[in-house]
Amino acid sequence: MDWREASKLIAAEVLRQTDDVNISETIDCFIDAPAQSSDRAALLTDYEKIQGWIIGAIKKQLQQEIDNGLSRRFEFSNVAPDVLISLRDPSFDSAVADMSQAIENLSWRAFEHFSRHVLRINGVQPCKVLRGTKEEGIDLCGLMDLSPHLPSAIWKNATLRVLGQVKKARVGQPDVRLFHTDLSSCARGEGEGHRQTPDWFKASKAPVLGFVFAFRGFAGTARTWAKTNGILTKDSRQMIDDILTSPRGTPGVLQIGGTTQFIEQAFTKHFASIP
């Protein structure tokens, strides 16, 4: 068995837990499993090496989550370096799973309204879902006043125009490239996408920021190309985390006594009923 690869699988299993985790105890359970009887001696000999691989894989995954803007769910204990301390209530992870399923069941139009909601709770107001049938890949438009978020004289009256594309399917690099073309055209005041925008958007000459929201995520090359070309990419996990940690309310999401409750019927009814 390739124990370095096996260590990644053990790390993934550790990170599926919702309570505090003793990594050494997890390794011991793995070694004592009947399936490992023939390799037990080798495992014990390389115990510290395997433990190091597992802890390294866990740290890498946790750092990736931080880099993606997700809320922290574990930290390593300052007393016992092989112990992970849970930082949130297990109900949060249940709400993540339930909301993900609810979003998957939304129509593409309802998912556009959900994406608009994510922008609005982050300060993009006004924000509108475009209605045209030839929007050139532009599904959302909005304005963001930076002053409330960056309260200094420098940012007073600073505004961004925000344009977004929304997809339920996995997004590849060609999709992002096409959006970049449409974004650039709309920013210049050209094309069908710009024609579909409301007057308040047309009146603004502010700099443009582009988002691509994708329920099923992005190919690695798509994220890399988007980052290089100034486009923000957000998958459903990032959107859900943002909803569940925002102080602004979302229909179907309740925060009660440190627990997170998700009511699918209220959530679905709200976004599905927006005309």
C-alpha positions as CSV (number, residue, x, y, z in Angstrom):
1,M,0.0,0.0,0.0
2,D,1.1,3.6,-0.7
3,W,1.0,5.0,2.8
4,R,1.5,8.5,1.7
5,E,-1.7,8.3,-0.4
6,A,-3.4,6.4,2.4
7,S,-2.5,9.2,4.7
8,K,-4.5,11.6,2.5
9,L,-7.5,9.4,2.9
10,I,-7.1,9.2,6.6
11,A,-6.8,13.0,6.7
12,A,-10.0,13.4,4.7
13,E,-11.8,11.1,7.1
14,V,-10.5,13.2,10.1
15,L,-11.8,16.4,8.5
16,R,-15.3,14.9,8.1
17,Q,-15.6,14.9,11.8
18,T,-17.5,17.6,13.6
19,D,-16.1,17.2,17.1
20,D,-12.6,17.4,18.5
21,V,-10.3,14.8,17.0
22,N,-7.3,13.0,18.4
23,I,-5.3,12.1,15.3
24,S,-3.1,9.5,17.1
25,E,-6.2,7.7,18.2
26,T,-7.5,7.7,14.7
27,I,-4.3,6.2,13.4
28,D,-4.4,3.6,16.1
29,C,-7.9,2.5,15.0
30,F,-6.7,2.3,11.5
31,I,-3.7,0.2,12.4
32,D,-5.8,-2.2,14.6
33,A,-8.4,-2.7,11.8
34,P,-8.4,-6.4,10.6
35,A,-7.7,-5.3,7.0
36,Q,-4.3,-4.0,8.1
37,S,-3.2,-7.1,9.9
38,S,-0.5,-8.0,7.3
39,D,1.0,-4.5,7.3
40,R,0.8,-3.8,11.1
41,A,4.5,-4.2,11.7
42,A,5.4,-1.8,8.9
43,L,2.8,0.7,10.1
44,L,4.2,0.6,13.6
45,T,7.7,1.1,12.3
46,D,6.7,4.1,10.2
47,Y,4.2,5.5,12.7
48,E,5.8,8.9,13.2
49,K,6.3,9.3,9.5
50,I,2.7,8.4,8.7
51,Q,1.4,10.7,11.4
52,G,3.5,13.5,9.9
53,W,2.0,12.9,6.5
54,I,-1.6,12.9,7.9
55,I,-1.0,16.1,9.9
56,G,0.6,17.7,6.9
57,A,-2.4,16.8,4.7
58,I,-4.8,18.2,7.3
59,K,-2.9,21.5,7.5
60,K,-2.9,21.8,3.7
61,Q,-6.6,21.3,3.5
62,L,-7.4,23.7,6.3
63,Q,-5.2,26.3,4.7
64,Q,-7.0,25.8,1.3
65,E,-10.3,26.5,3.1
66,I,-8.9,29.7,4.6
67,D,-7.5,30.8,1.2
68,N,-11.0,30.3,-0.3
69,G,-12.5,32.5,2.4
70,L,-14.3,29.7,4.3
71,S,-14.9,30.0,8.0
72,R,-12.4,28.1,10.2
73,R,-13.7,24.8,11.5
74,F,-10.7,23.4,13.3
75,E,-7.4,24.5,14.9
76,F,-4.6,22.4,16.3
77,S,-4.3,22.3,20.1
78,N,-1.5,24.3,21.6
79,V,-1.1,21.6,24.2
80,A,-1.3,18.4,22.2
81,P,-0.1,18.9,18.6
82,D,-2.0,15.8,17.4
83,V,-5.4,17.1,18.6
84,L,-7.8,19.1,16.4
85,I,-10.1,21.4,18.2
86,S,-13.5,22.0,16.6
87,L,-14.4,25.7,16.3
88,R,-18.1,25.5,15.5
89,D,-21.3,23.7,16.4
90,P,-22.0,20.4,14.4
91,S,-25.3,22.0,13.3
92,F,-23.3,24.3,11.0
93,D,-22.1,21.3,8.9
94,S,-25.6,19.8,8.8
95,A,-26.9,23.1,7.5
96,V,-24.2,23.2,4.8
97,A,-25.2,19.8,3.5
98,D,-28.9,20.5,3.6
99,M,-28.6,23.9,1.9
100,S,-26.3,22.4,-0.8
101,Q,-29.0,19.8,-1.6
102,A,-31.7,22.6,-1.6
103,I,-29.6,24.7,-4.0
104,E,-29.1,21.7,-6.3
105,N,-32.9,21.4,-6.5
106,L,-33.4,25.1,-7.4
107,S,-34.2,26.0,-11.0
108,W,-31.5,27.9,-12.9
109,R,-33.6,31.1,-12.5
110,A,-34.0,30.6,-8.8
111,F,-30.2,30.0,-8.5
112,E,-29.7,33.3,-10.2
113,H,-31.8,35.0,-7.5
114,F,-29.9,33.1,-4.8
115,S,-26.6,34.4,-6.3
116,R,-28.1,37.9,-6.4
117,H,-28.9,37.5,-2.7
118,V,-25.3,36.6,-1.9
119,L,-24.1,39.8,-3.6
120,R,-26.8,41.9,-1.8
121,I,-25.9,40.8,1.7
122,N,-22.3,41.7,0.9
123,G,-23.2,45.3,0.0
124,V,-24.0,45.2,-3.7
125,Q,-27.2,47.3,-3.8
126,P,-29.0,47.9,-6.0
127,C,-28.5,44.5,-7.7
128,K,-30.6,43.0,-10.5
129,V,-31.1,39.7,-12.3
130,L,-31.2,40.5,-16.0
131,R,-34.2,39.3,-17.9
132,G,-33.1,39.3,-21.6
133,T,-32.7,36.2,-23.6
134,K,-29.4,37.4,-25.2
135,E,-27.5,38.7,-22.2
136,E,-24.1,37.8,-23.6
137,G,-23.3,35.8,-20.5
138,I,-24.2,38.7,-18.1
139,D,-26.8,37.4,-15.6
140,L,-26.4,40.0,-12.8
141,C,-25.6,43.6,-12.5
142,G,-25.2,45.9,-9.5
143,L,-23.5,48.8,-7.8
144,M,-21.4,48.7,-4.6
145,D,-20.7,51.7,-2.5
146,L,-17.4,51.0,-0.8
147,S,-17.8,53.8,1.9
148,P,-19.7,51.7,4.5
149,H,-17.1,48.9,4.2
150,L,-14.0,51.0,4.1
151,P,-14.9,54.0,6.4
152,S,-12.2,56.5,5.6
153,A,-12.1,59.7,3.7
154,I,-10.1,58.0,0.9
155,W,-13.0,55.7,0.0
156,K,-15.8,58.3,0.4
157,N,-18.1,58.1,-2.7
158,A,-16.1,55.2,-4.2
159,T,-18.3,52.9,-6.2
160,L,-17.9,49.7,-8.2
161,R,-20.0,48.3,-11.0
162,V,-20.5,44.6,-10.4
163,L,-21.4,42.1,-13.2
164,G,-22.0,38.4,-12.7
165,Q,-22.5,35.2,-14.5
166,V,-24.3,32.3,-12.9
167,K,-24.0,28.6,-13.8
168,K,-25.2,25.5,-12.1
169,A,-22.8,23.3,-14.2
170,R,-19.1,23.0,-13.6
171,V,-17.2,25.9,-15.2
172,G,-14.2,25.5,-17.4
173,Q,-11.6,27.9,-18.7
174,P,-13.4,28.6,-22.0
175,D,-16.5,29.7,-20.1
176,V,-14.5,32.2,-18.0
177,R,-12.8,33.5,-21.2
178,L,-16.2,34.1,-22.8
179,F,-17.4,35.9,-19.7
180,H,-14.3,38.1,-19.7
181,T,-15.1,39.1,-23.3
182,D,-18.7,39.9,-22.4
183,L,-17.6,41.7,-19.2
184,S,-15.2,43.9,-21.1
185,S,-17.8,44.8,-23.7
186,C,-20.4,45.7,-21.1
187,A,-17.9,47.8,-19.2
188,R,-17.3,49.9,-22.3
189,G,-21.1,50.4,-22.7
190,E,-21.3,48.1,-25.6
191,G,-23.2,44.9,-26.6
192,E,-26.5,43.2,-25.7
193,G,-25.5,42.6,-22.1
194,H,-25.1,46.4,-21.5
195,R,-28.3,47.1,-23.3
196,Q,-30.2,44.8,-20.9
197,T,-28.9,46.7,-17.8
198,P,-31.1,49.2,-16.1
199,D,-30.6,53.0,-16.4
200,W,-29.0,53.3,-13.0
201,F,-26.3,50.9,-14.1
202,K,-25.8,52.6,-17.5
203,A,-25.4,56.0,-15.8
204,S,-22.4,54.8,-13.7
205,K,-18.9,55.0,-15.1
206,A,-17.3,53.3,-12.1
207,P,-14.7,50.5,-12.4
208,V,-16.1,47.0,-13.1
209,L,-15.7,43.9,-11.0
210,G,-16.7,40.5,-12.4
211,F,-18.0,37.4,-10.6
212,V,-18.7,33.9,-11.9
213,F,-20.9,31.8,-9.6
214,A,-20.9,28.1,-10.2
215,F,-22.8,25.5,-8.2
216,R,-20.6,22.6,-9.3
217,G,-17.4,24.5,-9.0
218,F,-14.6,25.2,-11.4
219,A,-11.8,23.4,-13.3
220,G,-8.4,24.3,-11.9
221,T,-7.4,26.1,-15.1
222,A,-10.6,28.1,-14.9
223,R,-9.8,29.5,-11.5
224,T,-6.2,30.2,-12.4
225,W,-7.2,32.1,-15.6
226,A,-9.9,34.0,-13.8
227,K,-7.5,35.1,-11.0
228,T,-4.9,36.2,-13.5
229,N,-7.5,38.3,-15.4
230,G,-9.2,39.9,-12.4
231,I,-12.4,37.8,-12.3
232,L,-13.7,36.4,-9.0
233,T,-14.9,32.8,-8.9
234,K,-17.2,31.5,-6.2
235,D,-18.6,28.0,-5.9
236,S,-21.6,26.9,-3.9
237,R,-19.5,26.0,-0.8
238,Q,-18.2,29.5,-0.6
239,M,-21.7,31.0,-1.2
240,I,-23.2,28.8,1.5
241,D,-20.5,29.6,4.0
242,D,-21.1,33.3,3.3
243,I,-24.8,32.9,3.9
244,L,-24.4,31.0,7.1
245,T,-21.9,33.4,8.6
246,S,-23.5,36.7,7.5
247,P,-25.2,38.9,10.1
248,R,-27.8,39.7,7.4
249,G,-30.7,37.4,7.3
250,T,-31.6,34.8,4.7
251,P,-35.0,33.1,4.4
252,G,-34.8,29.6,5.9
253,V,-31.7,30.2,7.9
254,L,-31.9,30.7,11.7
255,Q,-29.1,31.2,14.2
256,I,-30.3,30.3,17.7
257,G,-28.0,30.0,20.7
258,G,-24.9,29.2,18.8
259,T,-26.6,26.6,16.6
260,T,-27.5,26.9,12.9
261,Q,-30.9,25.8,11.6
262,F,-31.8,25.4,8.0
263,I,-35.5,25.2,7.0
264,E,-35.5,24.0,3.4
265,Q,-39.2,24.7,2.6
266,A,-38.9,28.4,3.6
267,F,-35.6,28.8,1.7
268,T,-36.8,27.1,-1.5
269,K,-40.2,28.9,-1.5
270,H,-38.5,32.3,-1.2
271,F,-36.1,31.9,-4.1
272,A,-38.4,29.9,-6.3
273,S,-41.2,32.5,-6.0
274,I,-39.3,35.6,-7.1
275,P,-40.7,36.5,-10.5
